[in-house]
Amino acid sequence: MDFQIALLLAQDGITNGAIYALLALALVLVFAVTRVIFIPQGEFVAYGALTLVMIQAGTVPATLWLLVGAGVLAAALDARHALASGQKGRIANVLAWNAGYPLVLAGLLYALPLATLPLAVQVLLALLVVVPLGPLMYRLIYQPVAAASVLILLIISVAVHVGMVGLGLLFFGAEGSRTPAFSEARFELGPMMVTGQTLWVVVASIVLIVALYQFFGRTIYGKALRATAMNRNGARLMGISPALAGRLTFLLAAAIGALSGVLIAPITTIYYDTGFLIGLKGFVAAIVGGLASYPIAAAGALLVGLLEAFSSFWASAYKEVIVFTLIIPVLLWRSLTSHHVEEEE
């Protein structure tokens, strides 16, 4: 390996590591606030990318009907709860957000000439379809069992992952797809050629991480999520709704996943089940951070990306094995250095 090949591999590793960092941050956030090990995080990557592919092909994305169905079901459940609790004034608001939004979006998607829209509008429409699936997923699946043990929540996550992969095959088919690059520009950086899409991925990831840092440090909702992550019972006593915290957390996780999919869709071919492998590498990075530390998880993601890139050069057939083997010494080290804490009742 000469110096130029090492630079190219490092560029590839940093690009992949930036995406894994976003997914790792989402996994740490979801676990800290809701105790859910969110296995389906990678599915939002695939759904975001393939929904954009369908929009660019001029087709109304099939994920829209999942959004409509989940929205109508959530509206029925919330309206029933509002009636039972004597809060009839909430029914109009519940119906508007859960059922009205997907139906209005459906009308918009059928009315617009999707294939000829500017790329930025197509990306926005894809995010508008996929991101609301996150809070709806929490409302329908996790909120009714929010007090269950971590193991039960993990089993539910595995079931949700399997269901989303099956729906992905139904919605998008077995063929893989790519989207056009955001930019065809190329820049010479010494002996290395950097593509415009690589810069888009790295810069967008950095901007998103900074935005998340500002959100948690400066906004009331971000501080509420931090409080819930540090002490759920204490946050509940201070008037922070666990249900609202859960929905907001899943909204952020879905947004990070869908945006990650949109960013990498021009770089790699995305299949209906691609998200699982990408999400699993983000999970390895989150484990490096102990599912608690955002900076260590982000550093672990860069390590995973670089390890994957250099492994593809030295032993491409075993690169996945090498990456996932990284989790073994980390788990051993954490099991020897961490104190056991009983799960919160």
TORSELO-111376 format. One line per field, with one value per residue (C-alpha): residue number from 1; x negated, y negated, z negated. Coordinates in nm, 4 decimals. Layout:
<pts>
pos	[NUM  ...]
x	[X  ...]
y	[Y  ...]
z	[Z  ...]
</pts>
This chain:
<pts>
pos	[1  2  3  4  5  6  7  8  9  10  11  12  13  14  15  16  17  18  19  20  21  22  23  24  25  26  27  28  29  30  31  32  33  34  35  36  37  38  39  40  41  42  43  44  45  46  47  48  49  50  51  52  53  54  55  56  57  58  59  60  61  62  63  64  65  66  67  68  69  70  71  72  73  74  75  76  77  78  79  80  81  82  83  84  85  86  87  88  89  90  91  92  93  94  95  96  97  98  99  100  101  102  103  104  105  106  107  108  109  110  111  112  113  114  115  116  117  118  119  120  121  122  123  124  125  126  127  128  129  130  131  132  133  134  135  136  137  138  139  140  141  142  143  144  145  146  147  148  149  150  151  152  153  154  155  156  157  158  159  160  161  162  163  164  165  166  167  168  169  170  171  172  173  174  175  176  177  178  179  180  181  182  183  184  185  186  187  188  189  190  191  192  193  194  195  196  197  198  199  200  201  202  203  204  205  206  207  208  209  210  211  212  213  214  215  216  217  218  219  220  221  222  223  224  225  226  227  228  229  230  231  232  233  234  235  236  237  238  239  240  241  242  243  244  245  246  247  248  249  250  251  252  253  254  255  256  257  258  259  260  261  262  263  264  265  266  267  268  269  270  271  272  273  274  275  276  277  278  279  280  281  282  283  284  285  286  287  288  289  290  291  292  293  294  295  296  297  298  299  300  301  302  303  304  305  306  307  308  309  310  311  312  313  314  315  316  317  318  319  320  321  322  323  324  325  326  327  328  329  330  331  332  333  334  335  336  337  338  339  340  341  342  343  344  345]
x	[0.0000  -0.1437  -0.0617  0.1965  0.3957  0.3873  0.5297  0.8104  0.8977  0.8918  1.1273  1.3647  1.3431  1.4128  1.7123  1.8645  1.7665  1.9592  2.2790  2.2114  2.1567  2.5030  2.6632  2.4631  2.5787  2.9397  2.9043  2.7486  3.0252  3.3073  3.1602  3.0881  3.4409  3.6571  3.4305  3.5062  3.2160  3.3424  3.2536  3.4753  3.2639  3.0992  3.4373  3.4989  3.1767  3.3107  3.6622  3.5270  3.3055  3.5569  3.8441  3.6319  3.5654  3.9408  4.0064  3.7310  3.8890  4.2155  4.3965  4.5860  4.3732  4.5290  4.4111  4.6850  4.9490  4.7611  4.7680  5.1421  5.2257  5.0137  5.1532  5.5163  5.4557  5.2758  5.5567  5.8175  5.6245  5.5586  5.9178  6.0488  5.8163  5.9252  6.2929  6.2307  6.0454  6.3043  6.0674  6.2928  6.1134  5.8021  5.9794  5.9581  5.5867  5.5241  5.7080  5.5319  5.1780  5.2138  5.4628  5.4899  5.1177  5.0681  5.3831  5.2805  4.9318  5.0873  5.2902  4.9778  4.7729  5.0443  5.0811  4.7135  4.5032  4.2581  4.0006  3.9421  3.9158  3.5805  3.3629  3.4005  3.7815  3.7649  3.5412  3.7795  4.0795  3.8950  3.8179  4.1790  4.2952  4.0402  3.9590  4.3141  4.3025  4.0662  4.3059  4.5957  4.3897  4.3285  4.6987  4.8261  4.5560  4.3345  4.5538  4.8015  4.5086  4.2862  4.2539  4.1389  3.7865  3.4970  3.5013  3.8709  3.8116  3.5166  3.7323  3.9960  3.7254  3.6140  3.9760  4.0183  3.6964  3.8167  4.1512  3.9910  3.7567  4.0570  4.2483  3.9376  3.9339  4.3060  4.2681  3.9410  3.8816  3.5610  3.3650  3.1147  3.1177  2.9035  2.9872  2.7951  2.5155  2.5951  2.2864  2.0603  1.7741  1.4299  1.1472  0.7771  0.6405  0.2724  0.2476  0.6112  0.9284  1.2271  1.5754  1.8475  2.0778  1.8130  1.8003  2.1811  2.1816  1.9057  2.0268  2.3931  2.2942  2.0903  2.3709  2.6255  2.4064  2.3581  2.7327  2.8066  2.5543  2.7273  3.0710  2.9814  2.7968  3.0207  3.3805  3.6413  3.7286  3.3614  3.3135  3.6284  3.4816  3.1526  3.3396  3.5376  3.2173  3.0495  3.3445  3.6784  3.8668  3.7243  3.8168  4.1687  4.2038  4.0950  4.3840  4.1965  4.4245  4.2517  4.4787  4.3792  4.0104  4.0423  4.2138  3.9622  3.6731  3.8088  3.8732  3.5043  3.3912  3.6075  3.4868  3.1214  3.1772  3.3724  3.1255  2.8358  3.0040  3.0539  2.6854  2.5405  2.7859  2.5619  2.2522  2.3715  2.6511  2.9313  3.1441  3.4524  3.2400  2.9249  3.0201  2.9657  2.5920  2.5405  2.7404  2.5445  2.2173  2.3689  2.4660  2.1030  2.0003  2.2755  2.1505  1.7979  1.9574  2.1353  2.4779  2.4266  2.1456  2.2128  1.8473  1.7045  1.9766  1.8877  1.5167  1.6035  1.7978  1.4909  1.2883  1.5462  1.5397  1.1602  1.1371  1.3910  1.2097  0.8639  1.0052  1.1586  0.8060  0.6222  0.8980  1.2107  1.3843  1.3614  1.4127  1.7542  1.6168  1.3274  1.5597  1.8057  1.5219  1.4374  1.7394  1.5931  1.2943  1.5130  1.7787  1.5112  1.3486  1.6812  1.7917  1.4696  1.4743  1.8464  2.0446  2.3727  2.6756  3.0219  3.2743  3.4950  3.8349]
y	[0.0000  -0.3344  -0.6752  -0.7660  -0.4453  -0.5071  -0.8558  -0.7203  -0.4557  -0.7181  -0.9384  -0.6464  -0.5578  -0.9126  -0.9407  -0.6164  -0.7029  -1.0315  -0.8394  -0.5798  -0.8674  -1.0069  -0.6656  -0.6039  -0.9365  -0.8466  -0.5058  -0.6573  -0.9195  -0.6665  -0.4333  -0.7129  -0.8536  -0.5450  -0.2438  -0.1053  0.0531  -0.0709  0.2073  0.0597  -0.2596  -0.1386  -0.0804  -0.4559  -0.4898  -0.2540  -0.4016  -0.7572  -0.6684  -0.4504  -0.6931  -0.9595  -0.7163  -0.6675  -1.0420  -1.1048  -0.8391  -1.0348  -0.7738  -0.8417  -0.6561  -0.3441  -0.4496  -0.7143  -0.4451  -0.3201  -0.6788  -0.7120  -0.3800  -0.4488  -0.8025  -0.6923  -0.4202  -0.6622  -0.9161  -0.6554  -0.5529  -0.9110  -1.0194  -0.7245  -0.8144  -1.1795  -1.0768  -0.8412  -1.1086  -1.3778  -1.5898  -1.6344  -1.9553  -1.7544  -1.5423  -1.7988  -1.8497  -1.4732  -1.4124  -1.7022  -1.5915  -1.2146  -1.1693  -1.5111  -1.5544  -1.2236  -1.2833  -1.6395  -1.5128  -1.2399  -1.5000  -1.7103  -1.4179  -1.3245  -1.6850  -1.7679  -1.6675  -1.4756  -1.3810  -1.7389  -1.9040  -2.0476  -1.8051  -2.0016  -1.9782  -1.6043  -1.5517  -1.7581  -1.5523  -1.2263  -1.3485  -1.4635  -1.1100  -0.9084  -1.1178  -1.1225  -0.7411  -0.7685  -0.9288  -0.7222  -0.4076  -0.5124  -0.5892  -0.2618  -0.0152  -0.1399  -0.3802  -0.1075  0.0975  -0.1887  -0.0432  0.2988  0.4270  0.3557  0.7194  0.7034  0.3742  0.5351  0.8290  0.5830  0.3922  0.7109  0.7804  0.4232  0.4593  0.7805  0.6190  0.3090  0.5187  0.7148  0.3965  0.2568  0.5556  0.5019  0.1259  0.1052  0.4527  0.6545  0.4393  0.1886  -0.1784  -0.4918  -0.8584  -1.1242  -1.3004  -1.6326  -1.7754  -1.6555  -1.8797  -1.7324  -1.8899  -1.8060  -1.7890  -1.7091  -1.3649  -1.2906  -1.3651  -1.4566  -1.4359  -1.6894  -1.4186  -1.3204  -1.6810  -1.6871  -1.3812  -1.5054  -1.8670  -1.7680  -1.5253  -1.7920  -2.0487  -1.7983  -1.7075  -2.0772  -2.1376  -1.8511  -1.9946  -2.3339  -2.1703  -1.9846  -2.2806  -2.5761  -2.4638  -2.3723  -2.0497  -1.9501  -2.0138  -1.8126  -1.5178  -1.5497  -1.5561  -1.2472  -1.0694  -1.1471  -1.0628  -0.9532  -0.9586  -1.2976  -1.4391  -1.2999  -1.4676  -1.7974  -1.7740  -1.6411  -1.4004  -1.0645  -1.0148  -1.3503  -1.2793  -0.9402  -1.0794  -1.3626  -1.1186  -0.8920  -1.1958  -1.2913  -0.9315  -0.8959  -1.2319  -1.1341  -0.7952  -0.9293  -1.2127  -0.9657  -0.7535  -1.0541  -1.1476  -0.8056  -0.7117  -0.8641  -0.6843  -0.3285  -0.1136  -0.0881  0.2250  0.2785  0.4544  0.2403  0.0417  0.3335  0.3629  -0.0147  -0.0430  0.2452  0.0593  -0.2459  -0.0148  0.1033  -0.2629  -0.3251  -0.0269  -0.1762  -0.4794  -0.2555  -0.3633  -0.6727  -0.8957  -1.0939  -1.2054  -0.8542  -0.7063  -0.9550  -0.8726  -0.5034  -0.5591  -0.7087  -0.4111  -0.1721  -0.3580  -0.3582  0.0071  0.1030  -0.0914  0.0499  0.3998  0.3850  0.3397  0.6019  0.8632  0.7577  1.0936  1.0553  0.6794  0.7187  0.9841  0.7572  0.4614  0.6571  0.8302  0.4859  0.5147  0.8141  0.6424  0.3372  0.5491  0.7388  0.4139  0.2612  0.5736  0.5617  0.1870  0.1081  0.1520  0.3416  0.1177  0.2583  0.1569  -0.1329  -0.0205]
z	[0.0000  0.0995  -0.0490  0.2187  0.1654  -0.2095  -0.1544  0.0650  -0.1926  -0.4694  -0.2648  -0.2182  -0.5865  -0.7035  -0.4679  -0.5950  -0.9516  -0.9305  -0.8510  -1.1207  -1.3661  -1.2954  -1.3417  -1.6596  -1.8048  -1.7227  -1.8889  -2.2021  -2.2177  -2.1806  -2.4419  -2.6896  -2.6756  -2.6200  -2.7077  -2.3586  -2.1688  -1.8358  -1.5915  -1.3093  -1.2967  -0.9737  -0.8091  -0.8116  -0.6077  -0.3401  -0.3515  -0.3134  -0.0172  0.1669  0.1079  0.2774  0.5643  0.6182  0.6081  0.8637  1.0856  1.0745  0.8626  0.5430  0.2819  0.1359  -0.2104  -0.1970  -0.2557  -0.5607  -0.6902  -0.6175  -0.7825  -1.0920  -1.1174  -1.1003  -1.3600  -1.5948  -1.5494  -1.6428  -1.9562  -2.0700  -1.9989  -2.2007  -2.4887  -2.4716  -2.4878  -2.7784  -2.9747  -2.9040  -2.6899  -2.3880  -2.2943  -2.2029  -1.9428  -1.6614  -1.7260  -1.7392  -1.4114  -1.2374  -1.3268  -1.3004  -1.0152  -0.8495  -0.7827  -0.5918  -0.3847  -0.2937  -0.2040  0.0130  0.2012  0.2494  0.3831  0.6319  0.7484  0.8017  1.1047  0.8862  1.1509  1.2663  0.9249  0.8100  0.6134  0.2880  0.3095  0.3847  0.0803  -0.1355  -0.0194  -0.0940  -0.4460  -0.4957  -0.4148  -0.6150  -0.9236  -1.0748  -1.0778  -1.3773  -1.6299  -1.4941  -1.5499  -1.9099  -1.9650  -1.8227  -1.9278  -2.2109  -2.4106  -2.5243  -2.6634  -2.7763  -3.1279  -3.0048  -3.0681  -2.8319  -2.7170  -2.6215  -2.4369  -2.2545  -2.1426  -2.0178  -1.8285  -1.6540  -1.5558  -1.4254  -1.2254  -1.0621  -0.9825  -0.8299  -0.6142  -0.4848  -0.4128  -0.2412  -0.0047  0.0645  0.1196  0.3140  0.4602  0.4534  0.7002  0.5674  0.6665  0.6584  0.6875  0.8848  0.6958  0.5312  0.7005  0.9831  0.8670  0.7965  0.5993  0.5952  0.2421  0.2884  0.4461  0.3614  0.5594  0.3401  0.4906  0.4227  0.2836  0.0260  -0.0913  -0.1092  -0.3364  -0.5690  -0.5885  -0.6345  -0.9104  -1.0917  -1.0554  -1.1880  -1.4874  -1.5690  -1.5291  -1.7686  -2.0174  -2.0006  -2.0256  -2.3451  -2.4967  -2.4095  -2.3528  -2.6135  -2.4329  -2.4112  -2.7811  -2.8540  -2.6612  -2.8509  -3.1795  -3.0810  -2.9781  -3.3125  -3.5384  -3.3950  -3.7235  -3.8173  -3.4767  -3.5133  -3.8544  -3.6966  -3.4508  -3.1464  -2.9611  -2.8948  -2.5926  -2.4428  -2.5126  -2.3435  -2.0346  -2.0034  -2.0393  -1.7686  -1.5475  -1.5740  -1.5195  -1.2079  -1.0738  -1.1233  -0.9595  -0.6600  -0.6005  -0.6205  -0.3543  -0.1276  -0.1660  -0.0871  0.1887  0.4619  0.3253  0.2826  0.4189  0.1630  0.1357  -0.0788  -0.3431  -0.3203  -0.6287  -0.8665  -0.7932  -0.8063  -1.1275  -1.2810  -1.2223  -1.3877  -1.6742  -1.7092  -1.7396  -1.9955  -2.1978  -2.1912  -2.3578  -2.6086  -2.4733  -2.6894  -2.5581  -2.2405  -2.1767  -2.2313  -2.0091  -1.7323  -1.7686  -1.7621  -1.4383  -1.2705  -1.3958  -1.2474  -0.9143  -0.8909  -0.9996  -0.7344  -0.4607  -0.5331  -0.5886  -0.2400  -0.1015  -0.3059  -0.3422  -0.1549  -0.2043  -0.5828  -0.6238  -0.7886  -1.0244  -1.1213  -1.1863  -1.3997  -1.5882  -1.7249  -1.9539  -2.1445  -2.3172  -2.3855  -2.5583  -2.7548  -2.8659  -2.9673  -3.1533  -3.3572  -3.4290  -3.4668  -3.7878  -3.7680  -3.8219  -3.8824  -3.6190  -3.7257  -3.8519]
</pts>
